[in-house]
Amino acid sequence: MIFFTFNIHVSCFPLLIKTFLFIIGGSDNLTKESNRYIVFNSTDSNFVLGNAQVLNVYPIVYCSDGFCELTGYARAELMQKSCACKFLYGVETNEAMKIQIQKALDEKREFKTELIFYKKS
């Protein structure tokens, strides 16, 4: 399986929610033991914007080119999906963190965590 570890930073605004995904490790063909990691360039912007007025779903209304490239999804595939990025969840995605992400969105508060997400295969 293909997996990446992300740092999620949700910033809530009155009308929009911005979710940043920063890659901090992992790779398609490398094992954890290889000590080789993808280099994150801080000038890249990997994020989605969600509509904060549509409760529980917070649909994506914009996604950056970097986000599309990082996840393997085309922009059209991402529109109207949840900005909680549930479509990137997989078997190794922490269940407690899934709940915490949704809770942070519902409460419109910032939340940061590290989480395993899966690229589109």
N, C-alpha and C positions, 0 to 999 in steps of 0.2 A: 504494500500500500504506500501511497505517496502522502507524506505529512510534513507540515511546517509548524513551527511554534511561533505564535504571535503575541504581541503585547497589545491589548485592547484598551483604548482610551476613549471613553464616551463623554463628549461635552454636550450638554443640553442647553438649548437656546429657546426662546419663547415659541418659535415656529419650526425650528429645524434641530435635528440631532446629528452630530458629526461623529463618526466612528473611525478612528485611525487604526490601521493594522501595520505594525512594525515587525518585520521578520527578524528574529534573533538567532535562529539556528535551524538545522535540518537541511535535507536535500533529497532529490528524487532517487539518487543511486548511491548515496553514502550512508554508512551505518553510524550510529551514535559513537561507537568506539573509535572511529577513524580520526576524531578530533579535527575534522574539516568542516567548515561552516560556510554558508553563503554570506558574503559581505553585504551589510546593509549600508546603503549610501543615504545619509541623512537628507540629501537634497531631493530624494524621491518622495512623492506624496502618494501614499496608498490609503485612500479613504472613501467612504460613502457618506452621503447626506440622506437622512431620513425625515419624513414628515412627522413632526411631533404631535400633530393634531389628530392623527388616526391612532387612537389608543390600542394597545396590545400588539399591533402589527408594526407600526412605525415604518411604513414602506420606503424603500430607497427611491429617491427622486433624482439623484445624481451619483455617479461613481467616477473616480479618476481613472485615467489611462493606466497608471501604475497598479491600481487595484485590479483592474481587468487582467493585466499581464501577469500579476502575481498569482491570482487565483485560477486563471485559465478560462474564465467566463467572459463572454461578449457582453457589452453594455446592455444590449436589448434583453439578454437573459436575466440580468440583475434587477431591472426596473420593476418596482412594486414588491420585490422580496423584502423580508424583514431586515432592517439595518442591524439587528442583533447577529446577522450572518449565520443563521441556523442552517442554511444550505451548505455551510462548510463544516458542520459537525460530523464526527465519525465515531468509531468504536472507542477510541482512546481519548475522546473529548470528555473532560471532567464534568460529571452530572451536576455537582454542587455549583460549579462556576456557571453553567448554563442558567441555573435558577437565579444566581446573583446578577448576571447580565440583564435578564428580563426585569428583575426587581429594580435595578438601577435605572433602567429605561422608564419603567412605570413611575418611579419616584422622581424622575428627571434630575438625577444627581450624577456627578462624575464617578467613574469606576475604572480601575486599572487592574489587570491581571495578566498572567501568562497562561496560554491555552493552546492545546493542539488542535489545529484545524486541518482540513484536507482539501487539496486542490481538486478541481474538476478532472476526472480521469478520461 
